[in-house]
Amino acid sequence: MLAIQLVTSGLLSLRGASYVFRLFQPWFDGGTPCHTVIQNWVLRLGLYNLNKAKEKRDDWIYILDHTIEFGQKKCLLILGITLENFRKNKYKITHKDVEVLSIDIETKADAFSVKQSLEKCSKITGSPIQIISDHGSNIWKGISEYIVSASRTIIQTYDVTHKASIILKKQLENNDRWKIFVNNISYTKKSLVHTILAFMAPGKPKEKARWLNLENYLLWAQSSLQQAKKKMNKIEQEKFDEKVLWIKDFKKDIKEWSNMLMMLNILKNEVKVNGLSSCSLRNIDEKLKKSKIKINSIPLQETYSEITKYLNEEISGLKGVFLGCTDIIESVFGKYKNFSAKSPMKEIGKSILTVPVFTSEITPEIIKVAMEETTTKDVNRWLKKNIGKSLLSKRRTFLKLGKAKKYMKKLFENMQKVASF
C-alpha cells in the first residue's frame, strides 16, 4: 500500500519510490521492493479497479474525453458518477468521487468508435441519464448517434469551461486590437527578460490558443498600469517608458476585456459551484447586477447574448440539478500525464492503468483482494490486447539495425584482411 501511495499520491517515480524504501530499510523487516515490482503492483491494482463489477443503475452521469500523446494511439476515457452522489456531494467532485467506467485505446478516434465505447459501457452500467463532454466534433457526433439509438431520453451537456473558451475565441480571434496587444506583450517579454525590469516580464503564454491567455495578460496589464503610477529610479523609469508605456494606449480595451472575462467567470463559477438547473440563468443575471458591469458595448452585448443562449439550450427540460463541467476529467488527465511524462517516450502506454488507481480508495483490504484476483499475466494480456507493442520497444529494435549494419561492415573489413593475408 505504501509503495502504491508513494507513486500515485506522492508522485514519485518508480525508481524514486524504490529508493525511498532502501533509505528506510533499517526500519523494515525483510527485503524492499524494486521499481519493477512496484510498477507491477500499481498496474495490477489499476486493472483490478477497471475490471471490477460496476453498479447497474439508471442515474449514471458519463464524463468523457480523448487524450493523445506521442504516436497514433488515442485514449477515450469514460468517468462516471451517479446523479444521486453528485447531488449528495453538493455538486462538488473529487478524483475519489468518480469511477473509471471505460478505457478504450484507438488509433482512429472517430464518431463510430465513440458510439461503440458508449454502447459497450452502457451494457455494463445501464444507460446513463446524462453525458457531458467538450463537444469536440467526433465526440459530439458519436454521443448524438448513441443517444438516437438508445431507448431512453439522455441529456447531452456542453461543458461550461470549453463553451466559455469558444465565446472568448469568437470575440478575440479576429479582433485587430487584441492581435496588436498580444504582439506587443510578446515583444515586451523578450525586451525585459535581461533588464532591471525583468520582474515585470509577462508570463509564458499557453501554446494552444492565444485568447486563452487573456486572464494572465490582463493581470499583467493592470499591474503595469499600477506600476506606471509609482515612483521609480531614473534607470527603471527610462526602461519602463521605452518598453512598457505602450500599455496606456490599451486602457479602454483592457477595461472591456476585463468585463468580458468577468462575465464568463461568473458563468463558469455558477455552473461549477451550483450545477446546471432551471435557476442558472436567473442566478447569473443577479450576479451580473451585483458586479455592476455595464454591458454597453457590442462585444459585451454579444458575450451576454452567447451566455444566455448557451444556458437556455442546456437547462431546457432539466428537472433538478445536473453536472455542467468536465474539469474533473481534465484534472485526471493532468495527473495521468505526470506519470506518462516519466516514461522514456510519452505515448499512451501501460501508465494509462494508473488512472483507475488514483480515482479509487487505496486500503489494505482493497489491495489484498486486487493482488489475489489480478496477476501480472492478466496485466500483460490486457496490455497486449489494448496497447500492443510499445513505441519504446519498436525504437530499440530500430536502433539495433544501425548497430547490426556497423557490425556487418566491420566483419566484412576483417574478412578482407584475412583474405589478403
C-alpha positions as CSV (number, residue, x, y, z in Angstrom):
1,M,0.0,0.0,0.0
2,L,2.8,2.4,0.9
3,A,4.6,1.7,-2.4
4,I,1.5,2.4,-4.4
5,Q,0.8,5.6,-2.5
6,L,4.3,6.9,-2.9
7,V,3.8,6.6,-6.7
8,T,0.2,7.7,-7.1
9,S,-0.2,10.2,-4.2
10,G,3.5,11.2,-3.5
11,L,4.0,11.5,-7.3
12,L,7.5,9.8,-7.1
13,S,8.9,7.9,-10.0
14,L,9.0,4.1,-9.7
15,R,12.8,4.2,-9.1
16,G,12.3,7.1,-6.6
17,A,9.8,5.1,-4.6
18,S,12.1,2.1,-4.6
19,Y,15.0,4.3,-3.4
20,V,12.8,5.6,-0.5
21,F,12.3,2.1,0.7
22,R,16.1,1.5,0.6
23,L,16.6,4.6,2.7
24,F,14.2,3.3,5.3
25,Q,15.3,-0.3,5.1
26,P,16.7,-0.3,8.7
27,W,13.1,0.2,9.9
28,F,11.6,-2.6,7.7
29,D,11.8,-6.4,8.3
30,G,12.9,-8.3,5.3
31,G,13.5,-7.1,1.8
32,T,12.3,-3.9,0.0
33,P,10.6,-3.8,-3.5
34,C,12.5,-2.8,-6.6
35,H,11.0,-0.4,-9.2
36,T,9.7,-3.3,-11.4
37,V,7.8,-4.9,-8.5
38,I,6.2,-1.5,-7.6
39,Q,5.2,-0.9,-11.2
40,N,3.5,-4.4,-11.3
41,W,1.6,-3.6,-8.0
42,V,0.3,-0.3,-9.4
43,L,-0.7,-1.9,-12.7
44,R,-2.4,-4.8,-11.1
45,L,-4.4,-2.5,-8.8
46,G,-5.3,-0.4,-11.8
47,L,-6.6,-3.3,-13.8
48,Y,-8.5,-4.7,-10.9
49,N,-10.3,-1.4,-10.4
50,L,-11.0,-1.1,-14.1
51,N,-12.5,-4.6,-14.4
52,K,-14.4,-4.8,-11.1
53,A,-18.1,-5.0,-11.3
54,K,-19.9,-1.7,-11.8
55,E,-23.3,-1.0,-10.2
56,K,-26.1,-1.2,-12.8
57,R,-28.5,1.8,-12.4
58,D,-30.4,4.4,-14.3
59,D,-28.8,7.6,-13.0
60,W,-25.2,7.4,-14.2
61,I,-23.5,10.6,-15.5
62,Y,-20.9,9.9,-18.1
63,I,-17.9,12.3,-18.4
64,L,-15.8,11.6,-21.4
65,D,-12.8,12.9,-23.4
66,H,-9.9,11.9,-25.6
67,T,-6.2,12.3,-24.8
68,I,-3.3,11.8,-27.2
69,E,0.4,11.9,-26.7
70,F,3.4,10.7,-28.8
71,G,2.3,8.4,-31.6
72,Q,-1.0,7.5,-33.1
73,K,-2.8,6.0,-30.1
74,K,-5.6,7.9,-28.5
75,C,-7.4,7.1,-25.3
76,L,-11.1,7.6,-24.8
77,L,-11.7,7.7,-21.1
78,I,-15.2,7.5,-19.6
79,L,-15.6,8.5,-16.0
80,G,-18.9,8.0,-14.1
81,I,-20.6,9.5,-11.1
82,T,-24.2,8.8,-10.1
83,L,-26.7,11.7,-10.1
84,E,-27.5,10.7,-6.5
85,N,-23.9,11.1,-5.4
86,F,-23.4,14.2,-7.4
87,R,-26.3,15.9,-5.6
88,K,-25.4,14.4,-2.2
89,N,-21.8,15.9,-2.6
90,K,-23.5,19.3,-3.2
91,Y,-22.2,19.4,-6.8
92,K,-18.5,19.1,-5.8
93,I,-16.5,16.3,-7.4
94,T,-13.1,14.9,-6.4
95,H,-11.0,12.2,-8.0
96,K,-12.3,9.7,-5.4
97,D,-16.0,10.6,-6.3
98,V,-15.7,9.3,-9.9
99,E,-15.3,5.8,-11.2
100,V,-13.4,4.7,-14.3
101,L,-16.1,3.0,-16.4
102,S,-14.1,2.5,-19.6
103,I,-10.7,3.0,-21.1
104,D,-10.6,2.4,-24.9
105,I,-7.3,2.8,-26.9
106,E,-7.9,3.6,-30.6
107,T,-5.7,4.7,-33.5
108,K,-8.7,6.2,-35.2
109,A,-10.8,8.2,-32.7
110,D,-13.9,8.9,-34.8
111,A,-17.6,9.2,-34.0
112,F,-18.2,5.5,-34.7
113,S,-15.6,4.4,-32.1
114,V,-17.1,6.9,-29.5
115,K,-20.5,5.4,-30.1
116,Q,-19.2,1.8,-29.8
117,S,-17.5,2.7,-26.5
118,L,-20.7,4.2,-25.1
119,E,-22.7,1.2,-26.2
120,K,-20.2,-1.2,-24.6
121,C,-20.1,0.9,-21.4
122,S,-23.9,1.2,-21.1
123,K,-24.3,-2.6,-21.3
124,I,-22.3,-2.8,-18.1
125,T,-23.7,0.2,-16.2
126,G,-27.2,0.7,-17.7
127,S,-28.0,3.7,-20.0
128,P,-26.8,7.0,-18.5
129,I,-29.1,9.8,-17.6
130,Q,-26.5,12.5,-18.7
131,I,-23.4,12.6,-20.9
132,I,-21.1,15.6,-20.7
133,S,-18.2,16.4,-22.9
134,D,-16.2,19.3,-24.5
135,H,-18.3,18.9,-27.7
136,G,-15.3,18.0,-29.9
137,S,-16.7,17.2,-33.3
138,N,-16.1,13.4,-33.2
139,I,-17.2,13.1,-29.6
140,W,-20.3,15.2,-30.1
141,K,-21.3,13.2,-33.2
142,G,-20.6,9.9,-31.5
143,I,-22.7,10.8,-28.5
144,S,-25.6,12.1,-30.7
145,E,-25.6,8.9,-32.7
146,Y,-25.6,6.8,-29.5
147,I,-28.5,8.8,-28.0
148,V,-30.6,8.3,-31.1
149,S,-30.1,4.6,-30.9
150,A,-30.7,4.5,-27.1
151,S,-34.1,3.5,-25.8
152,R,-34.4,6.4,-23.3
153,T,-34.0,10.2,-23.1
154,I,-30.4,11.1,-22.3
155,I,-29.3,14.7,-21.6
156,Q,-26.2,15.7,-23.6
157,T,-24.4,18.6,-22.0
158,Y,-21.8,21.1,-23.3
159,D,-19.0,21.6,-20.8
160,V,-19.1,25.2,-19.5
161,T,-15.4,25.7,-19.5
162,H,-15.0,24.9,-23.1
163,K,-18.1,26.8,-24.1
164,A,-16.7,29.9,-22.3
165,S,-13.4,29.5,-24.3
166,I,-15.4,29.3,-27.6
167,I,-17.3,32.6,-26.7
168,L,-13.9,34.2,-25.9
169,K,-12.5,32.9,-29.2
170,K,-15.4,34.4,-31.1
171,Q,-14.7,37.9,-29.6
172,L,-11.0,37.9,-29.8
173,E,-9.8,35.8,-32.7
174,N,-10.4,38.4,-35.4
175,N,-10.0,41.5,-33.1
176,D,-7.2,43.6,-34.6
177,R,-6.7,45.5,-31.3
178,W,-6.2,42.1,-29.5
179,K,-3.7,41.0,-32.1
180,I,-1.6,44.2,-31.6
181,F,-1.9,43.8,-27.8
182,V,-0.6,40.2,-27.9
183,N,2.3,41.1,-30.3
184,N,3.3,43.9,-28.0
185,I,3.3,41.7,-25.0
186,S,5.4,39.1,-26.8
187,Y,7.9,41.9,-27.8
188,T,7.9,43.3,-24.2
189,K,8.7,39.9,-22.7
190,K,11.8,39.5,-24.9
191,S,12.8,43.1,-24.2
192,L,12.6,42.9,-20.4
193,V,14.0,39.4,-19.6
194,H,17.6,40.6,-19.2
195,T,17.0,44.1,-17.8
196,I,16.4,45.8,-14.5
197,L,12.7,45.3,-15.1
198,A,12.9,41.5,-15.5
199,F,10.4,41.1,-12.6
200,M,7.8,42.8,-14.8
201,A,8.2,40.4,-17.8
202,P,4.9,38.9,-18.9
203,G,4.4,35.2,-18.1
204,K,4.9,32.4,-20.6
205,P,1.8,32.1,-22.8
206,K,-0.3,29.0,-23.3
207,E,0.5,27.4,-26.6
208,K,-2.9,26.0,-27.7
209,A,-4.8,29.3,-28.3
210,R,-3.9,32.9,-27.8
211,W,-7.2,34.0,-26.4
212,L,-6.8,31.5,-23.5
213,N,-4.0,33.8,-22.2
214,L,-6.5,36.6,-21.6
215,E,-6.6,36.3,-17.8
216,N,-2.9,36.3,-17.4
217,Y,-2.4,39.1,-19.9
218,L,-5.0,41.3,-18.2
219,L,-3.4,40.7,-14.8
220,W,0.0,41.8,-16.2
221,A,-1.6,44.8,-18.0
222,Q,-3.4,46.0,-14.9
223,S,-0.3,45.6,-12.7
224,S,1.7,47.5,-15.3
225,L,-0.8,50.4,-15.3
226,Q,-0.5,50.5,-11.5
227,Q,3.3,50.4,-11.7
228,A,3.2,53.4,-14.0
229,K,1.8,55.5,-11.1
230,K,4.7,54.5,-8.8
231,K,7.9,56.3,-8.4
232,M,10.9,54.5,-10.0
233,N,14.5,55.4,-10.1
234,K,15.9,57.0,-13.3
235,I,17.1,53.8,-15.0
236,E,13.8,51.9,-14.2
237,Q,11.7,54.8,-15.4
238,E,13.6,55.1,-18.7
239,K,13.3,51.4,-19.4
240,F,9.6,51.4,-18.4
241,D,8.8,54.3,-20.7
242,E,10.7,52.6,-23.5
243,K,9.3,49.1,-23.2
244,V,6.0,49.2,-21.2
245,L,4.4,52.6,-21.6
246,W,2.5,51.5,-24.7
247,I,0.1,49.7,-22.3
248,K,-1.6,53.1,-21.6
249,D,-3.0,53.1,-25.2
250,F,-5.0,50.0,-24.4
251,K,-6.7,51.3,-21.2
252,K,-10.2,51.2,-22.8
253,D,-9.6,47.8,-24.3
254,I,-8.3,46.4,-21.1
255,K,-11.4,47.5,-19.3
256,E,-13.7,45.9,-21.9
257,W,-11.8,42.7,-22.0
258,S,-11.8,42.6,-18.1
259,N,-15.6,42.9,-18.1
260,M,-15.9,40.2,-20.7
261,L,-13.7,37.9,-18.7
262,M,-15.6,38.7,-15.5
263,M,-18.9,37.8,-17.2
264,L,-17.5,34.5,-18.4
265,N,-16.1,33.8,-14.9
266,I,-19.5,34.4,-13.4
267,L,-21.0,31.9,-15.8
268,K,-18.3,29.3,-15.0
269,N,-18.5,29.8,-11.3
270,E,-22.2,29.5,-11.2
271,V,-22.3,26.2,-13.2
272,K,-19.3,24.7,-11.4
273,V,-20.5,25.6,-7.9
274,N,-24.3,25.2,-8.2
275,G,-24.6,22.9,-11.2
276,L,-26.9,23.3,-14.1
277,S,-30.6,23.9,-13.3
278,S,-33.6,26.0,-14.3
279,C,-32.3,28.6,-11.8
280,S,-28.9,29.1,-13.5
281,L,-29.8,32.0,-15.8
282,R,-31.6,33.9,-13.1
283,N,-28.7,33.4,-10.7
284,I,-26.2,34.7,-13.3
285,D,-28.4,37.8,-14.0
286,E,-28.4,38.6,-10.3
287,K,-24.6,38.2,-10.0
288,L,-24.1,40.4,-13.1
289,K,-26.2,43.1,-11.5
290,K,-24.2,42.9,-8.3
291,S,-20.9,43.1,-10.2
292,K,-22.1,46.4,-11.8
293,I,-20.7,45.5,-15.2
294,K,-22.1,48.0,-17.8
295,I,-23.0,45.9,-20.8
296,N,-22.8,49.0,-23.1
297,S,-20.6,47.8,-26.0
298,I,-21.3,45.5,-28.8
299,P,-18.7,42.8,-27.7
300,L,-20.1,42.8,-24.2
301,Q,-23.7,42.6,-25.5
302,E,-22.7,39.7,-27.8
303,T,-21.0,37.9,-24.9
304,Y,-24.1,38.3,-22.8
305,S,-26.2,37.0,-25.7
306,E,-24.0,33.9,-26.1
307,I,-24.2,33.2,-22.3
308,T,-28.0,33.4,-22.3
309,K,-28.3,31.3,-25.5
310,Y,-25.9,28.6,-24.1
311,L,-27.8,28.4,-20.7
312,N,-31.3,28.3,-22.4
313,E,-30.2,25.4,-24.5
314,E,-28.6,23.5,-21.6
315,I,-31.3,24.0,-19.0
316,S,-34.2,23.3,-21.3
317,G,-36.2,20.4,-19.8
318,L,-34.0,19.9,-16.8
319,K,-35.6,18.8,-13.6
320,G,-33.3,19.3,-10.7
321,V,-29.5,20.0,-10.7
322,F,-27.2,18.3,-13.2
323,L,-23.4,18.4,-13.8
324,G,-22.2,21.3,-16.0
325,C,-18.4,20.9,-16.4
326,T,-15.8,18.4,-17.2
327,D,-13.0,19.8,-15.1
328,I,-12.7,16.6,-13.2
329,I,-11.6,14.6,-16.3
330,E,-9.2,17.4,-17.3
331,S,-7.7,17.0,-13.8
332,V,-7.5,13.3,-14.1
333,F,-5.7,13.5,-17.4
334,G,-3.4,16.1,-15.9
335,K,-2.4,13.8,-13.1
336,Y,-2.0,10.8,-15.5
337,K,0.4,12.9,-17.7
338,N,2.6,13.3,-14.6
339,F,3.2,9.5,-14.9
340,S,3.4,9.3,-18.7
341,A,6.0,12.2,-18.7
342,K,8.4,10.0,-16.7
343,S,8.3,7.4,-19.5
344,P,11.2,7.2,-22.0
345,M,8.7,8.0,-24.8
346,K,5.5,10.0,-24.0
347,E,2.9,7.6,-25.5
348,I,-0.4,6.1,-24.5
349,G,1.1,3.0,-22.8
350,K,0.9,0.9,-19.7
351,S,0.8,4.0,-17.4
352,I,-2.8,4.5,-18.5
353,L,-3.7,1.9,-15.9
354,T,-2.7,4.4,-13.2
355,V,-5.9,6.3,-13.8
356,P,-8.2,3.7,-12.1
357,V,-5.7,3.8,-9.2
358,F,-5.8,7.4,-8.2
359,T,-9.6,7.7,-8.8
360,S,-10.3,5.0,-6.2
361,E,-9.7,4.4,-2.5
362,I,-6.4,2.6,-1.6
363,T,-6.9,0.5,1.5
364,P,-5.2,-2.7,2.7
365,E,-8.4,-4.6,2.1
366,I,-8.8,-3.5,-1.5
367,I,-5.1,-4.1,-2.2
368,K,-5.3,-7.6,-0.8
369,V,-8.3,-8.5,-3.0
370,A,-6.7,-6.9,-6.0
371,M,-3.4,-8.8,-5.6
372,E,-5.2,-12.1,-5.1
373,E,-7.6,-11.6,-8.1
374,T,-5.3,-9.8,-10.7
375,T,-1.9,-11.2,-11.7
376,T,1.0,-9.8,-13.7
377,K,-0.1,-12.2,-16.5
378,D,-3.5,-10.5,-16.5
379,V,-1.9,-7.1,-16.9
380,N,0.4,-8.3,-19.7
381,R,-2.7,-9.8,-21.6
382,W,-4.6,-6.6,-21.2
383,L,-1.6,-4.6,-22.5
384,K,-1.0,-6.9,-25.4
385,K,-4.7,-6.7,-26.4
386,N,-5.2,-2.9,-25.9
387,I,-1.8,-1.3,-26.2
388,G,0.2,-3.7,-28.4
389,K,3.9,-3.2,-29.0
390,S,5.2,0.0,-27.4
391,L,7.0,2.8,-29.3
392,L,10.0,2.3,-27.0
393,S,10.2,-1.4,-27.9
394,K,9.9,-0.5,-31.6
395,R,12.6,2.2,-31.2
396,R,15.0,-0.2,-29.6
397,T,14.6,-2.6,-32.5
398,F,15.0,0.2,-34.9
399,L,18.3,1.5,-33.3
400,K,19.7,-2.1,-33.3
401,L,19.6,-2.0,-37.1
402,G,22.3,0.6,-37.1
403,K,24.4,-1.5,-34.7
404,A,23.9,-4.6,-36.9
405,K,24.9,-2.7,-40.0
406,K,28.1,-1.4,-38.3
407,Y,28.9,-4.9,-37.1
408,M,28.5,-6.4,-40.6
409,K,30.7,-3.7,-42.1
410,K,33.4,-4.4,-39.5
411,L,33.1,-8.2,-40.2
412,F,33.4,-7.6,-43.9
413,E,36.6,-5.5,-43.4
414,N,38.1,-8.2,-41.2
415,M,37.3,-10.9,-43.8
416,Q,39.1,-8.8,-46.4
417,K,42.2,-8.5,-44.2
418,V,42.1,-12.3,-43.7
419,A,41.7,-12.9,-47.4
420,S,44.6,-10.6,-48.3
421,F,46.9,-12.3,-45.7
